[in-house]
Amino acid sequence: MSARSDQEVAGALLHLLAGASRPLSVPRLLGLLGLRATARRRLRRILQDLARQGRIESERGRYRAAAGRKLEGILQPGEGTLPWLETDDGRCTGPLWLGPAGWAGAVVGDRVVLTLFGRSGDRLRARVERVLCRGSLLHVGRVATVAGRRQVVLLDSGGAALPLGLPAPELPDGVYVSVSVQGGSIPVCRLETALGRPGTLQGEMARLLCEAGLDGDFPGAAEAEAAAGADRRRVAARKDLRDRPFVTIDPDDARDFDDAVCAERVKSGFLLRVAIADVSAFVTPDGAIEREAARRGTSVYFPGSVVPMLPRRLSESLCCLSPGQERAALVAELILRGGECAGGRLFPALIQSRRRFSYAEAQDILDGRAACDAELGHQLHTLADCAAELWHRMNERGALDLDLPESDIRLDDEGRPVAVAPAVRHGTCRIIEACMVAANEAVARLLRDSGLPALYRVHRPPAPQSMRIFAETARALGLRLRLPREPVPADLARVVREMSAHPAGRFLHGPLLRSLMPAEYSASCEMHFGLASPAYLHFTSPIRRFPDLMVHRQLEALLESAGPEGVDLAHPPRGGKSRFDGRIADRAARAATRLERRAAQAERQARWLYHAAFLAERIGETFEGRVCAVSEAGLFVRLEPSGIEGLLRREVLGKGWRYDEGRIRYARRGERPALTLGSPLRTRVIRADLESRRVELDWVFGGSA
């Protein structure tokens, strides 16, 4: 707990209590905050301070948010139609149910004052009291004609129907448009762009991009800055490593290569060099590019396209570690013994990648199915041996290695999905993962020990309640897991191994992930539970993640006071001139977490959209599949071989089927076995709706079950 200030803990408490359905005890709060029992006394003191301020209430030793509590902040879009409120300290409260009359003329993006009234299910009941100022977000709506007047029905603000201001071109009713909202108590929509028709792949993708606030175009000032981009670091300050056999290994459709690796055997183990694009040397501090990158937070990847964080002249040219090109890099040179970093240095360098491998190409070479230059073949085998030691050590300390399904979507020349299959996770992907984790940990320890503020990647321990629910889920499938109330990483790593031996074990990886706390960015250096790492951050992807760029800024401060050999990772210099303070780091961490989750939601929604588009051409076709989730709505079935998931509603199962929540199954008396996780089914596609991004199935009787 000492790693977080009183202010941070108080903010987390208010956020937690605002979303609680009932008063919470101190032990429960300790668990939900990921704190140990030894923090009880300090937590009670913070609770008492908040109670004296009138921000929370105490009831028989339990605590809740003060009734009728007012909050000021900006309404942010959430998943689905329910917004969240982002307060000035960067925290988000929600999802909010405002009801038809609770919006009071507000729309998503506005700064408002609202009152919280409690909880309804998983939603907070609230009412907007007043709109303080209009936001600048673009909104998606449908054009409609009501009593001869043109209106736009907004999709993200409670279905508000606002008049369409002039000038406005003739548009057919129902078409998607992006609009800005102007005016005070009587708001009006100003048309920005016509997006397309609902139910079409083009229209739905344009809607998704607008709803997520994503734009492939950059402001003119940022593009001009990129066009004039040049290395700000002196060439003489860079170590010449162009003779080293660096290679990049990435997905076959990657264009932004921000990491290259090479390794060699030494007497004590391995010398691993991880070269990362020196983006900070090309981006002016607080310039147009950096401000736009902070606003975007991350690159967002869709089937066949990407919305980059940086202008393409940087992300795909000047900073990209393309093969055969001299490129500026920051190199973490790690001395590895038994899979542990025993020292090393960090320095600016000039490198030249020898070859760009895809994961599949590199795997074919390692498996003897393909050949390449002898030196590069030897380099791949050395990297594989080095990564094997790193993984062995990570497994020993309890790092989690979950097998989560990903989708490989192939498009034709017109952008339509023509093939969908589960993505193959090659062993070469694990090589790069191990190298990146090692470099990120080394830089995290370096910045922690230097005393400079930084953005860390933290993953707090799971709440006991979440672990209990997961254990009950596994027990319903006949898998009895030994889970302590406060598990350490090694406990869950053992559980993953036990799951792998169970027939339905692969369908438990998703529930286990959902039972864990989500990883986030923080200005405090705390444990990363999933990696079993005491210090971790993101350093290795500055082309596509803004927190990495901020980390590079602080490394610049250390390198300024270092000699020509760079910074000693084991003995970092102290007293470097920090590029930002702890308050800026804290605010940036909260913003980066929110933007990362927005990007993940957009990528997930796009994947569902393309899945629906793929099956829309296959209505009536039958597919084998296995149950991957069970809910009151019905069974979710993962189709083979595509891996697409569809819903088999309980209504189509037939009479007599009963949902057994405790045993996570549907059952009925008679000849058929129960339907639960892993049960095989033959299904028919009956609906693939692009607008809702959902697939619905029918059960083909006589098929598997």
C-alpha positions in Angstrom: 0.0 0.0 0.0 2.9 2.3 0.6 3.6 2.4 -3.1 0.4 4.6 -3.5 -0.2 7.9 -1.9 -3.2 8.6 0.4 -4.7 10.7 -2.4 -4.5 7.8 -4.8 -6.0 5.3 -2.4 -8.8 7.8 -1.5 -9.6 8.2 -5.2 -9.7 4.5 -5.7 -12.0 4.1 -2.7 -14.5 6.7 -3.9 -14.5 5.1 -7.3 -15.1 1.7 -5.8 -17.8 2.7 -3.4 -19.6 4.7 -6.1 -20.1 1.5 -8.0 -20.9 -0.8 -5.1 -24.5 -2.2 -4.8 -24.2 -2.4 -1.0 -22.0 -1.1 1.9 -18.6 -2.7 2.0 -16.5 -3.8 5.0 -12.9 -3.0 5.5 -11.7 -6.6 4.7 -13.8 -6.5 1.5 -12.3 -3.2 0.5 -8.8 -4.5 1.2 -9.5 -7.4 -1.2 -11.0 -5.3 -3.9 -8.1 -2.8 -3.8 -5.6 -5.6 -4.0 -4.1 -4.7 -0.5 -2.8 -7.0 2.2 -4.2 -7.2 5.7 -1.2 -5.2 7.0 -2.7 -2.1 5.3 -5.9 -2.2 7.5 -4.9 0.6 9.9 -4.0 3.1 7.1 -7.1 2.2 5.2 -9.3 2.9 8.2 -7.7 6.3 8.6 -8.4 7.2 5.0 -12.0 6.0 5.3 -12.5 8.2 8.4 -11.1 11.2 6.6 -13.5 10.7 3.7 -16.4 10.3 6.1 -15.5 13.6 7.9 -15.5 15.3 4.5 -19.1 14.0 3.9 -18.0 12.0 0.8 -18.8 8.6 2.2 -21.1 7.2 4.9 -20.5 4.6 7.6 -23.1 2.0 8.6 -22.1 -0.6 11.3 -18.5 -0.8 10.2 -19.4 -0.8 6.5 -18.9 2.0 4.0 -20.8 3.4 1.0 -20.8 6.5 -1.1 -22.8 9.4 0.3 -26.4 9.4 -1.0 -27.2 12.1 -3.6 -23.5 12.7 -4.1 -22.8 15.2 -6.9 -20.0 14.8 -9.3 -18.5 17.1 -12.0 -16.8 15.7 -15.1 -17.1 14.9 -18.7 -19.5 12.3 -20.1 -17.5 9.7 -22.0 -18.8 7.0 -24.4 -19.0 3.5 -22.9 -19.5 0.1 -24.4 -23.1 0.0 -25.6 -25.3 3.0 -25.0 -24.4 3.7 -21.3 -21.9 6.6 -20.7 -19.3 7.0 -18.0 -18.3 10.1 -16.2 -14.6 11.1 -16.2 -13.7 13.4 -13.3 -10.9 15.9 -13.3 -8.6 13.5 -11.5 -8.8 11.1 -14.5 -11.1 8.5 -12.8 -14.1 7.1 -14.5 -17.4 6.3 -12.8 -20.1 4.2 -14.5 -21.6 2.8 -16.5 -24.4 5.3 -15.9 -28.1 4.8 -16.4 -29.6 8.2 -16.9 -33.1 7.2 -18.1 -35.0 9.2 -20.8 -35.4 12.3 -18.6 -32.0 12.1 -16.9 -29.9 13.6 -19.7 -31.3 17.2 -19.2 -30.1 18.2 -22.7 -26.6 16.8 -22.3 -24.8 14.7 -24.8 -21.7 12.5 -24.6 -18.6 14.7 -24.5 -20.2 17.5 -22.4 -18.9 18.7 -19.1 -21.8 18.2 -16.6 -22.7 18.1 -13.0 -24.7 15.0 -12.1 -26.2 13.4 -9.0 -25.7 9.7 -8.2 -28.7 7.9 -6.7 -27.4 4.3 -6.2 -27.2 1.2 -8.2 -29.4 -0.8 -10.5 -27.8 -4.1 -11.4 -24.4 -3.4 -12.8 -25.3 0.3 -13.6 -25.2 3.5 -11.5 -28.4 5.5 -11.5 -27.8 9.1 -12.1 -29.3 12.4 -13.3 -27.6 15.3 -15.1 -28.3 18.5 -13.1 -26.8 21.0 -15.6 -24.5 21.2 -18.6 -21.5 23.3 -17.9 -20.1 23.4 -21.4 -20.5 21.6 -24.7 -17.9 19.1 -25.7 -16.0 18.8 -29.0 -16.8 15.1 -29.7 -18.3 14.0 -33.0 -21.5 12.0 -32.6 -23.0 9.3 -34.7 -26.7 9.5 -35.5 -29.4 8.5 -38.0 -31.2 11.0 -40.2 -34.9 11.1 -39.6 -37.8 13.2 -40.9 -40.4 14.1 -38.2 -43.4 16.3 -39.2 -41.4 17.6 -42.1 -38.4 18.5 -40.1 -35.0 17.0 -40.5 -33.6 15.5 -37.3 -30.7 13.4 -36.1 -31.3 10.6 -33.6 -28.0 10.3 -31.7 -26.9 6.7 -30.9 -24.7 7.6 -27.9 -26.7 10.0 -25.8 -29.9 8.3 -24.8 -31.4 8.4 -28.3 -31.8 12.2 -28.2 -33.4 13.6 -31.4 -31.9 16.9 -32.2 -32.8 19.3 -35.1 -30.3 19.3 -38.0 -29.0 22.8 -38.6 -28.5 24.4 -41.9 -26.9 24.1 -44.4 -27.6 20.4 -44.8 -27.6 18.3 -48.0 -30.5 16.0 -48.9 -29.9 12.7 -47.2 -32.2 9.6 -47.1 -33.8 8.8 -43.8 -31.9 6.2 -41.8 -28.4 7.0 -43.1 -25.6 7.3 -40.6 -24.1 10.8 -40.1 -21.4 12.3 -37.9 -22.5 15.6 -36.3 -21.2 18.1 -33.8 -23.7 19.4 -31.2 -23.9 23.2 -30.7 -26.1 25.5 -28.6 -27.1 25.8 -25.0 -30.5 24.7 -23.7 -31.8 24.1 -27.2 -29.0 22.2 -28.9 -28.7 21.8 -32.7 -26.7 19.3 -34.8 -24.2 20.5 -37.4 -23.6 17.9 -40.1 -19.9 16.9 -40.5 -19.9 13.7 -42.6 -22.3 11.2 -44.2 -21.0 7.8 -43.0 -23.1 5.3 -45.0 -26.1 3.0 -44.7 -26.7 0.9 -41.6 -26.2 -2.8 -42.1 -23.4 -2.4 -44.6 -19.8 -3.2 -43.9 -18.6 0.2 -45.0 -21.3 2.1 -43.1 -20.9 0.1 -39.9 -17.1 0.4 -40.0 -17.4 4.2 -40.5 -19.8 4.3 -37.6 -17.4 2.3 -35.4 -14.5 4.6 -36.1 -16.5 7.7 -35.4 -17.9 6.3 -32.2 -14.4 5.5 -31.0 -13.1 8.9 -31.9 -10.6 7.5 -34.3 -9.3 9.3 -37.4 -6.6 8.2 -39.8 -5.8 11.8 -40.8 -3.5 14.0 -38.7 -3.6 17.7 -38.1 -1.7 19.7 -40.6 0.8 20.9 -38.0 1.7 17.3 -37.1 2.1 16.3 -40.7 4.3 19.3 -41.3 6.4 18.5 -38.3 6.7 14.9 -39.5 7.8 16.0 -43.0 10.6 18.0 -41.5 11.5 15.2 -39.1 15.2 14.6 -38.3 17.2 12.9 -35.6 17.7 15.4 -32.8 20.4 13.3 -31.1 24.0 13.8 -32.2 25.2 11.0 -34.5 28.5 10.9 -32.5 26.5 10.0 -29.4 25.3 6.8 -31.0 27.2 3.6 -30.8 27.6 2.0 -34.2 26.0 -1.5 -34.2 25.4 -1.7 -37.9 27.6 -4.8 -38.1 25.4 -6.8 -35.6 22.9 -9.3 -37.0 19.7 -7.6 -35.8 16.4 -9.0 -37.1 12.8 -8.1 -36.7 10.1 -10.8 -36.2 6.5 -9.6 -36.5 3.1 -10.6 -37.8 3.0 -10.9 -41.6 0.9 -7.8 -42.1 2.9 -5.5 -39.8 4.2 -2.2 -41.1 5.6 -0.5 -38.0 8.7 -2.3 -36.9 9.7 -0.7 -33.6 11.9 -3.6 -32.1 14.8 -5.6 -33.4 16.8 -8.2 -31.6 20.0 -10.2 -31.7 21.7 -12.5 -29.2 25.0 -14.2 -28.7 26.3 -16.9 -26.4 28.8 -15.7 -23.8 30.6 -17.6 -21.1 28.0 -17.1 -18.4 24.9 -17.3 -20.6 23.6 -14.9 -23.2 24.1 -11.3 -24.3 20.8 -10.1 -25.6 20.4 -6.8 -27.4 17.0 -5.3 -27.8 17.0 -2.4 -30.1 13.9 -0.1 -29.9 13.1 2.7 -32.4 14.4 6.0 -30.9 11.1 7.8 -31.5 11.7 10.5 -28.9 14.7 11.7 -31.0 12.3 12.5 -33.9 9.4 14.0 -31.9 9.8 17.5 -30.5 8.8 17.7 -26.8 5.3 19.2 -26.5 5.2 19.7 -30.3 2.3 19.0 -32.6 3.1 15.3 -33.0 3.5 14.7 -29.3 0.3 16.4 -28.5 -1.6 14.4 -31.1 0.0 11.2 -30.0 -1.1 11.9 -26.4 -4.6 12.5 -27.6 -4.6 9.1 -29.5 -2.8 7.1 -26.8 -2.2 4.1 -29.0 -2.3 2.7 -32.5 -5.5 0.8 -33.2 -5.4 -2.3 -35.5 -8.3 -3.5 -37.6 -8.5 -6.2 -40.3 -6.5 -4.9 -43.2 -5.9 -1.4 -41.7 -4.5 0.6 -38.8 -5.2 4.0 -37.3 -1.6 4.9 -36.2 -0.6 6.9 -33.2 2.2 8.7 -35.2 2.1 10.1 -38.7 3.0 7.4 -41.2 6.2 9.2 -42.3 7.5 8.4 -38.8 5.7 5.1 -38.0 6.4 3.4 -41.4 9.5 5.2 -42.5 11.9 7.4 -40.4 11.4 5.5 -37.1 10.6 2.1 -38.6 13.4 -0.5 -38.2 13.1 -1.6 -41.8 15.6 -4.2 -43.2 18.7 -2.7 -44.9 18.1 0.8 -43.5 20.2 2.7 -41.1 18.0 3.6 -38.1 18.4 5.3 -34.8 17.6 3.1 -31.8 17.8 2.9 -28.0 19.5 -0.4 -27.2 19.0 -2.4 -24.0 22.1 -4.7 -23.8 21.2 -7.4 -21.2 23.6 -9.9 -19.7 21.4 -13.0 -19.0 22.3 -15.8 -16.6 19.9 -18.6 -16.1 17.1 -16.5 -17.5 17.8 -13.6 -15.2 19.2 -10.2 -16.1 22.6 -9.9 -14.3 23.5 -6.5 -15.6 23.9 -4.6 -18.8 23.7 -1.1 -20.3 21.3 1.1 -22.1 22.6 3.5 -24.9 21.6 5.2 -28.1 22.9 3.4 -31.2 22.7 3.2 -35.0 21.6 -0.2 -36.3 20.7 -1.9 -39.6 18.3 -4.8 -39.5 19.5 -7.7 -41.6 16.0 -9.1 -42.4 12.4 -8.8 -41.6 10.9 -12.2 -40.7 7.2 -12.9 -40.2 6.5 -15.3 -37.3 5.6 -18.1 -39.7 8.8 -17.6 -41.8 11.0 -17.7 -38.7 9.2 -20.7 -37.4 9.7 -22.6 -40.6 13.4 -21.9 -40.5 13.7 -23.1 -36.9 11.7 -26.2 -37.7 13.8 -27.0 -40.7 11.1 -26.5 -43.3 12.9 -23.5 -44.9 16.4 -22.2 -45.2 18.0 -18.8 -45.0 21.5 -17.2 -44.7 23.7 -19.3 -42.4 24.4 -16.3 -40.1 20.7 -15.4 -39.7 19.7 -19.0 -39.2 22.3 -19.3 -36.4 20.9 -16.0 -35.0 17.3 -17.4 -34.9 18.4 -20.6 -33.1 20.4 -18.5 -30.6 17.4 -16.3 -30.0 15.2 -19.3 -29.5 17.6 -20.8 -26.9 17.9 -17.5 -25.1 14.1 -17.1 -25.0 13.7 -20.6 -23.7 15.8 -19.8 -20.7 13.8 -16.6 -20.1 10.5 -18.4 -20.3 11.8 -21.1 -18.0 12.6 -18.6 -15.4 9.3 -16.7 -15.9 7.4 -20.0 -15.4 9.4 -20.7 -12.3 8.4 -17.5 -10.7 4.7 -18.0 -11.7 4.0 -15.9 -14.8 0.7 -16.7 -16.4 0.6 -18.1 -19.9 -3.1 -18.0 -20.9 -4.3 -19.5 -24.3 -6.9 -17.0 -25.5 -8.5 -17.3 -28.9 -7.6 -14.7 -31.5 -9.0 -14.3 -35.0 -7.1 -14.2 -38.3 -9.4 -12.4 -40.8 -8.4 -12.3 -44.5 -9.9 -9.7 -46.9 -10.3 -9.5 -50.6 -9.3 -6.5 -52.8 -12.6 -4.8 -51.9 -12.1 -5.2 -48.1 -14.7 -8.0 -47.6 -13.8 -10.9 -45.4 -13.2 -14.1 -47.4 -11.6 -16.3 -44.8 -11.7 -16.4 -41.0 -9.6 -18.8 -38.9 -8.1 -18.9 -35.4 -4.8 -17.1 -35.3 -1.8 -19.4 -35.0 0.5 -18.6 -32.1 3.9 -19.6 -33.4 6.8 -20.4 -31.1 8.7 -17.4 -32.6 6.0 -15.1 -31.1 7.0 -16.4 -27.7 10.7 -15.6 -28.6 9.8 -11.9 -29.1 7.5 -11.8 -26.0 10.3 -13.1 -23.8 12.8 -10.6 -25.2 10.4 -7.7 -24.8 9.5 -8.7 -21.2 13.2 -8.9 -20.3 13.9 -5.4 -21.7 10.8 -3.8 -20.1 11.7 -5.2 -16.7 15.3 -4.0 -17.0 14.1 -0.4 -17.9 11.5 -0.5 -15.1 14.1 -1.3 -12.5 16.4 1.3 -14.0 13.8 4.2 -13.7 12.6 3.0 -10.3 16.1 3.0 -8.9 17.0 6.3 -10.6 14.2 8.1 -8.7 12.7 9.7 -11.8 8.9 9.6 -12.3 7.7 7.1 -14.9 4.6 5.3 -16.2 4.6 1.7 -15.0 2.5 -1.2 -16.1 0.8 -2.7 -13.1 -1.5 -5.7 -12.6 -2.9 -5.9 -9.1 -3.7 -9.2 -7.4 -7.2 -10.6 -8.0 -10.1 -9.9 -5.5 -10.9 -13.0 -3.3 -14.5 -12.8 -4.5 -13.5 -13.1 -8.1 -11.3 -16.1 -7.4 -14.1 -17.8 -5.5 -16.5 -17.3 -8.4 -13.9 -18.7 -10.8 -13.3 -21.7 -8.6 -17.0 -22.4 -8.5 -17.1 -22.2 -12.3 -14.3 -24.8 -12.6 -15.9 -27.0 -9.9 -19.2 -27.1 -11.9 -17.2 -28.7 -14.7 -15.7 -31.3 -12.4 -12.4 -29.5 -11.9 -11.5 -29.0 -8.2 -8.9 -26.3 -7.9 -6.8 -25.5 -4.8 -7.0 -21.7 -4.7 -6.0 -19.8 -1.5 -8.0 -16.8 -0.6 -5.1 -14.4 -1.6 -3.3 -16.3 -4.3 0.2 -15.5 -5.5 1.1 -15.8 -9.2 2.5 -19.3 -8.8 -0.9 -20.5 -7.5 -2.6 -19.4 -10.7 0.2 -20.7 -12.9 -0.4 -24.1 -11.3 -4.2 -23.7 -11.9 -3.5 -23.1 -15.6 -1.5 -26.3 -15.8 -4.3 -28.2 -14.1 -6.8 -26.8 -16.6 -4.8 -27.9 -19.6 -5.4 -31.5 -18.6 -9.2 -31.1 -18.5 -11.4 -31.6 -21.7 -13.0 -28.2 -21.2 -9.9 -26.5 -19.8 -9.3 -24.3 -22.9 -12.7 -22.7 -22.3 -11.8 -21.7 -18.8 -8.9 -19.4 -19.9 -11.4 -16.6 -20.7 -13.3 -16.9 -17.3 -9.9 -16.9 -15.5 -8.8 -13.8 -17.3 -12.1 -12.0 -16.5 -11.6 -12.9 -12.8 -8.3 -11.0 -12.7 -7.9 -7.3 -12.3 -7.3 -5.5 -15.6 -3.8 -4.3 -16.1 -3.3 -0.5 -16.2 -0.8 2.2 -16.2 0.3 3.9 -13.0 2.8 6.4 -11.7 3.6 4.0 -8.9 5.9 1.0 -9.4 3.8 -1.9 -8.2 3.8 -5.6 -8.9 2.6 -7.0 -12.3 0.7 -10.0 -11.0 0.3 -11.7 -14.4 4.0 -11.7 -15.1 5.0 -12.2 -11.5 7.3 -9.2 -11.9 8.0 -6.7 -9.1 8.7 -3.9 -11.6 7.4 -3.6 -15.1 6.7 -0.9 -17.7 6.3 -0.5 -21.5 9.5 0.6 -23.2 9.5 -1.5 -26.4 6.8 0.0 -28.6 7.1 3.8 -28.8 5.8 3.9 -32.4 2.4 2.6 -31.2 2.0 3.4 -27.5 2.3 6.8 -25.9 3.4 5.5 -22.4 6.5 4.0 -24.1 7.3 7.4 -25.6 7.1 9.0 -22.2 9.4 6.4 -20.8 11.9 7.2 -23.6 11.7 10.9 -22.5 12.9 10.0 -19.0 15.6 7.8 -20.4 16.8 10.8 -22.3 17.3 12.5 -19.0 19.5 9.7 -17.7 21.5 9.5 -20.9 22.4 13.2 -20.7 24.4 12.5 -17.5 25.9 9.2 -18.7 29.2 8.6 -20.5 29.7 7.4 -24.0 29.0 3.8 -22.9 25.5 4.7 -21.8 23.7 4.0 -18.6 24.7 1.0 -16.3 21.4 -0.8 -15.7 22.6 -2.1 -12.4 23.9 1.3 -11.1 21.7 4.0 -12.6 22.7 7.7 -12.1 20.6 9.8 -9.8 19.7 13.4 -10.0 18.9 13.5 -13.7 16.7 16.4 -14.9 13.3 14.9 -15.1 11.2 15.6 -18.2 7.9 15.5 -16.1 6.9 15.3 -12.5 4.8 12.7 -10.6 1.5 14.6 -11.1 1.9 14.7 -14.8 2.8 11.0 -14.8 -0.3 10.2 -12.7 -2.6 12.0 -15.1 -0.9 10.6 -18.2 -1.2 7.1 -16.7 -5.0 7.4 -16.2 -5.4 8.9 -19.7 -3.3 6.1 -21.3 -5.4 3.4 -19.5 -8.6 4.9 -20.7 -7.4 5.3 -24.3 -6.0 1.7 -24.3 -9.3 0.3 -23.2 -11.1 2.4 -25.9 -8.8 1.0 -28.5 -9.3 -2.6 -27.3 -13.1 -2.1 -27.4 -12.9 -0.8 -30.9 -10.7 -3.7 -32.1 -13.1 -6.2 -30.4 -16.2 -4.6 -32.0 -14.5 -4.5 -35.4 -13.6 -8.2 -35.1 -17.3 -9.0 -34.3 -18.4 -6.9 -37.3 -16.2 -8.7 -39.7 -17.3 -12.1 -38.2 -20.9 -11.1 -38.9 -20.1 -9.9 -42.4 -18.4 -13.2 -43.1 -21.3 -15.3 -42.0 -23.9 -13.0 -43.6 -22.9 -14.7 -46.9 -23.4 -18.1 -45.3 -26.9 -18.0 -43.8 -28.4 -21.5 -43.7 -25.0 -23.2 -43.7 -24.3 -25.7 -40.9 -21.1 -25.8 -38.8 -19.8 -28.0 -36.0 -18.9 -26.1 -32.8 -18.3 -26.3 -29.1 -20.0 -24.4 -26.3 -17.7 -21.7 -25.1 -20.0 -19.8 -22.7 -23.3 -20.4 -20.9 -25.7 -17.7 -19.8 -29.4 -17.1 -19.1 -29.7 -15.9 -22.7 -28.5 -19.2 -24.1 -25.4 -20.9 -25.3 -22.5 -19.2 -27.0 -20.9 -21.6 -29.5 -17.5 -21.3 -31.1 -17.8 -22.5 -34.6 -15.2 -24.7 -36.3 -13.0 -24.1 -38.1 -13.4 -20.3 -38.1 -13.5 -19.7 -34.3 -16.4 -17.3 -34.8 -18.8 -17.2 -31.8 -22.5 -17.2 -32.1 -25.5 -17.3 -29.8 -27.9 -20.2 -29.6 -30.8 -18.7 -27.8 -32.5 -20.7 -25.1 -35.8 -20.4 -27.0 -34.5 -22.5 -29.9 -33.3 -25.3 -27.7 -36.8 -26.7 -27.4 -39.1 -27.4 -24.5 -37.8 -28.8 -21.3 -34.3 -27.3 -21.3 -33.5 -25.5 -18.0 -30.7 -23.1 -17.2 -28.7 -24.3 -14.2 -26.6 -21.3 -13.2 -24.9 -23.1 -10.3 -23.6 -25.9 -12.6 -23.2 -23.7 -15.7 -25.2 -25.8 -18.0 -28.6 -26.3 -19.7 -30.2 -29.7 -18.8 -33.5 -31.5 -19.2 -34.8 -34.9 -18.3 -34.6 -37.4 -21.1 -32.1 -38.9 -23.4 -29.8 -35.9 -24.1 -26.8 -35.1 -21.9 -26.5 -31.6 -20.4 -25.0 -28.8 -22.5 -22.1 -27.1 -20.8 -18.6 -25.7 -21.6 -16.9 -27.8 -24.2 -20.1 -29.6 -25.3 -20.0 -30.4 -29.1 -23.0 -29.1 -31.2 -24.0 -28.9 -34.8 -25.5 -25.5 -35.6 -27.0 -23.6 -38.5 -26.4 -19.9 -39.0 -29.8 -18.2 -39.0 -28.9 -14.5 -38.5 -25.7 -12.4 -39.0 -26.5 -8.8 -38.1 -23.8 -6.2 -38.9 -25.6 -3.4 -37.1 -25.5 -5.2 -33.7 -22.4 -7.2 -34.7 -24.0 -10.5 -33.6 -24.4 -13.9 -35.0 -27.4 -16.1 -34.0 -27.6 -19.9 -34.5 -30.1 -22.7 -34.6 -29.5 -26.2 -33.3 -29.4 -28.9 -35.9 -31.0 -31.9 -34.1 -29.3 -35.2 -34.7 -26.0 -33.4 -34.6 -23.4 -33.6 -31.8 -24.5 -33.2 -28.2 
